[in-house]
Structure formats: C-alpha cells, structure tokens
C-alpha cells in the first residue's frame, strides 16, 4: 500500500486535499475502487455516495463532471448546459493529458490543467461522499458541501 500512496498522482491529489483541509486524508483500499460499485462495496456505503469524475470534450474544451455513482451523465443535458452540439467522453489519452490521472483514479482535484467542474445535484442526498485520489485503490471521504468548495464546482442537473 505504501507504494501506491507514494505515486506522483496520489501525492498530487493529496496535496490539493490537504491544502484545502488538513483533516482530510486518503484511504488506500485493499481492493480496487475502479468502478463506483467496487468502491461502494469496499467502503460499505451507498453506490450513490461515490463520486465518479468523468471528463468530457467539446471541440477543444474539456469539462469534468462529478457524477453520483448510481447515475449516468446525460450527454443531451450536458450539451444544453455547455450550449454545444458535439459533446463526447474524453479519450483515455486526453484524460491523462488534461487531468494527470488515468481512468479509474481520476481525482476531482489536483489536475495538471485548469478545468471547468460541474457537480451532480444528486450528490447532495449524502452528507459524506467518496472520490478517487489519483489511483484506483485510493479514495478520500469529504462532506458534500466541502466537495463543492474544494473543487469550486458548479452544481448542475445533468444526469439520467
């Protein structure tokens, strides 16, 4: 587990989290939290309390959507929010290049580039939520309201 926590991506996520609130910490799980279902099982929580960090592309712009684990991002709703006709999931290479993380471990903070962040309004059902921290086995627990502050995210309704 120490090998994982020393990875550059995990350290970057941890720095952003600790700079925001020193009481927050990264949990390293024995089993993978690559999917929301895996994470919820490992943590013994509702799958909806898992934050999926999904990167979308519209022309040359990117937006990170923090989606409740039991919901799906609606491309049609996202197109309306962005006022764009063409919006798609970012390719794995773009995810790595823009966020600095690989799919399955994309943290909502500590990105290599500044990205607009939208937060799923469905996450407000939970006092505490769990988000990835730079690796498929690493997560951090944070209050929903704190997540909004930490990410400077805009609350939107974009799921189905």
CORZI-V985030 format. One record per residue. N is the residue number from 1. RES is the residue in one letter. PHI is phi in degrees with one decimal (NA if undefined). PSI is psi in degrees with one decimal (999 if undefined). Layout:
N,RES,PHI,PSI + N,RES,PHI,PSI
This chain:
1,X,NA,-34.8 + 2,X,-62.5,-31.6 + 3,X,-59.9,-42.6 + 4,X,-65.1,-48.6 + 5,X,-64.5,-21.3 + 6,X,-88.7,-1.1 + 7,X,-65.7,144.2 + 8,X,-55.6,-44.8 + 9,X,-62.8,-39.7 + 10,X,-68.2,-42.2 + 11,X,-61.7,-38.8 + 12,X,-65.0,-45.2 + 13,X,-62.6,-45.4 + 14,X,-61.3,-40.6 + 15,X,-60.1,-46.7 + 16,X,-61.2,-41.4 + 17,X,-68.0,-46.8 + 18,X,-67.7,-37.3 + 19,X,-61.8,-32.3 + 20,X,-77.6,-47.6 + 21,X,-154.5,110.1 + 22,X,-63.2,-16.1 + 23,X,-81.3,-13.9 + 24,X,-78.9,144.3 + 25,X,-142.7,159.5 + 26,X,-89.4,135.2 + 27,X,-103.6,128.9 + 28,X,-101.0,122.0 + 29,X,-95.0,146.9 + 30,X,-62.8,-44.6 + 31,X,-102.4,161.5 + 32,X,-66.0,147.5 + 33,X,-118.2,34.3 + 34,X,-62.0,-36.7 + 35,X,-110.8,160.4 + 36,X,-59.3,-39.7 + 37,X,-64.3,-43.9 + 38,X,-59.4,-46.1 + 39,X,-63.3,-44.8 + 40,X,-62.8,-40.3 + 41,X,-63.4,-47.2 + 42,X,-63.3,-35.6 + 43,X,-94.0,-12.3 + 44,X,66.0,40.8 + 45,X,-127.3,173.5 + 46,X,-66.5,134.7 + 47,X,-58.9,-28.5 + 48,X,-66.6,-20.6 + 49,X,-83.8,-1.3 + 50,X,-88.9,130.2 + 51,X,-92.9,117.8 + 52,X,-92.4,125.2 + 53,X,-97.0,104.6 + 54,X,-114.3,126.5 + 55,X,-96.2,130.6 + 56,X,-119.9,153.3 + 57,X,-121.2,138.1 + 58,X,-135.4,111.2 + 59,X,52.8,-117.6 + 60,X,-104.8,14.7 + 61,X,-108.7,150.1 + 62,X,-122.9,149.4 + 63,X,-137.9,136.8 + 64,X,-100.9,124.7 + 65,X,-107.1,124.9 + 66,X,-95.8,107.0 + 67,X,-110.5,136.7 + 68,X,-59.5,136.8 + 69,X,-57.2,-21.3 + 70,X,-102.1,12.6 + 71,X,-122.0,165.8 + 72,X,-119.6,144.9 + 73,X,-75.8,128.4 + 74,X,-88.6,116.3 + 75,X,-62.5,-35.7 + 76,X,-63.4,-43.6 + 77,X,-65.9,-39.9 + 78,X,-65.1,-39.5 + 79,X,-59.3,-41.8 + 80,X,-65.3,-44.4 + 81,X,-60.1,-44.6 + 82,X,-82.6,-11.1 + 83,X,55.2,47.8 + 84,X,-129.6,147.5 + 85,X,-84.6,-30.8 + 86,X,-118.4,106.5 + 87,X,-131.3,133.8 + 88,X,-144.2,164.8 + 89,X,-62.3,141.0 + 90,X,-70.6,147.9 + 91,X,-71.5,151.9 + 92,X,-50.5,-39.1 + 93,X,-63.4,-40.2 + 94,X,-68.1,-38.7 + 95,X,-58.3,-47.0 + 96,X,-64.0,-44.0 + 97,X,-67.5,-42.7 + 98,X,-80.2,-45.7 + 99,X,-94.2,-28.3 + 100,X,87.3,5.0 + 101,X,-119.5,157.1 + 102,X,-96.6,153.6 + 103,X,-55.6,134.4 + 104,X,103.7,-17.2 + 105,X,-135.1,18.9 + 106,X,-70.9,116.1 + 107,X,-83.3,151.3 + 108,X,-73.3,-6.4 + 109,X,-138.3,168.6 + 110,X,78.9,32.4 + 111,X,-78.5,156.2 + 112,X,-73.5,-28.1 + 113,X,-126.2,153.5 + 114,X,-73.6,131.6 + 115,X,-133.8,144.5 + 116,X,-68.2,136.5 + 117,X,-123.3,129.1 + 118,X,-112.0,138.1 + 119,X,-112.3,128.1 + 120,X,-60.9,123.9 + 121,X,-63.5,-18.2 + 122,X,-68.1,-19.9 + 123,X,-68.9,-20.1 + 124,X,-68.9,-6.0 + 125,X,-67.1,-19.3 + 126,X,-114.5,137.5 + 127,X,-68.2,-47.8 + 128,X,-114.9,142.3 + 129,X,-129.4,164.0 + 130,X,-122.4,132.8 + 131,X,-128.7,156.7 + 132,X,-66.0,151.4 + 133,X,-128.3,49.9 + 134,X,91.6,-2.9 + 135,X,-155.9,146.7 + 136,X,-58.7,-17.9 + 137,X,-101.5,-0.2 + 138,X,-115.3,132.0 + 139,X,-137.7,166.5 + 140,X,-136.5,147.8 + 141,X,-98.8,135.2 + 142,X,-151.0,148.7 + 143,X,-69.1,142.6 + 144,X,-50.8,-48.9 + 145,X,-62.2,-33.5 + 146,X,-70.5,-35.9 + 147,X,-59.4,-41.0 + 148,X,-59.7,-47.0 + 149,X,-65.9,-45.6 + 150,X,-57.5,-43.8 + 151,X,-92.2,-10.5 + 152,X,53.7,33.3 + 153,X,-76.2,151.5 + 154,X,-97.5,127.2 + 155,X,-75.7,126.2 + 156,X,-137.6,161.5 + 157,X,-108.2,100.9 + 158,X,-135.4,19.9 + 159,X,-111.7,169.3 + 160,X,-136.6,999
